[in-house]
Amino acid sequence: MQNLLALDIGKIFSDLWESMGLSQGTWQNYVMLAISFVLMFLAIVKKFEPMLLLPIAFGMFLINIPGAEKVLWGTYTDEAHTYDLVENRGLLWYLYYGVDKVIYPPLIFLGIGAMTDFGPLIANPKSMLIGAGAQLGVFVALFGAMLLGFGGAEAAAIAIIGGADGPTAIYVANQLARNLLPMIAIAAYSYMALIPVIQKPIMRLLTTKKERMIRMKPLRQVSKVEKIIFPIAITLVVGIILPDAIPLLGMLMLGNLFRESGVVERLSSQAQNGLMNTVTIFLGIAVGCKAKGDVFLTTDTLSIILIGVVAFYFGTIGGILTAKLMCKITKGQINPLIGSAGVSAVPMAARISEDVGREYDPSNHLLMHAMGPNVAGVIGSALAAGILLAIW
């Protein structure tokens, strides 16, 4: 009887130990937990785009708690963790479904369109050139990925990180390289959140103090008719030339039409607020939850992270150099700082142009001028995505 009791107690403790996370953790889990703490610090203390970075960091934190994956994600029917072979599906499985099936990116674009004033771009069409120049990062990343041994389609999926547009990165990766989707999404959104860290040193390096203090003339007033026609015309033209870009660009322009038409205020408000905030939470957690240590800390993932940061740097460089050239041509009428806003991260990149400009002249406001290239960058990244999809 005593032996039987001892055996039962021993089994109880054995089962308890096996159910504890302490028995299941790996060094990769703890490395990723440390990274998640750093990202949460940057979001909460440094306020680096907390709307994006905080849910991503917390999703990363949750999935790397030893033993939590089975509860949060589900149990698998094979060792390869195939997405479609999940049993006993958990919360994170359902949240990630919107990433895997490319539901979230068009909804995000709908919200961005409803939040964005295209007036600065319409008032200054030359801003499109800066947005185009900022796509340099996409093509640098494309060739970099090929040099590191990725195939054409995989390289194209990685390259779109350089557009600084998370929804577009998810959309293209899902079409061309589903196996790389989690890594590409994490790289794209993490770097978008870290744009203040990435861009400011480059902006100071590539511009002179005199250039940073250039005051630009106020933009002309754009009529309501122009603002209504613009999203319809852009959708039609791009749809005819690059149909692959329509799912993203079409939703972007629909959101903007909600905003500018003035007849669907409730729809516009919902797209800007309730829908946008909800999808951002789901998307951030879903992206972060794929950063599991044993999957994330691999050579391919680290290569994608490296290519991503290089792409962001060259996207910023391309935009600034294009703006500097335009500054020379116009004899000092364009402040080159707005070139950094040519990447697609709206309105983060535009705010960085404003912040750096005001460091040297507190009364110099560049935000509205920077919004033109910023909006052009959104359109440019969608067009770049369409081109890559058309080729591969």
Beta strands, then each sheet from edge to edge (+ up, - down):
strand 1: 75-76
strand 2: 86-87
sheet 1: 1+ 2-
end
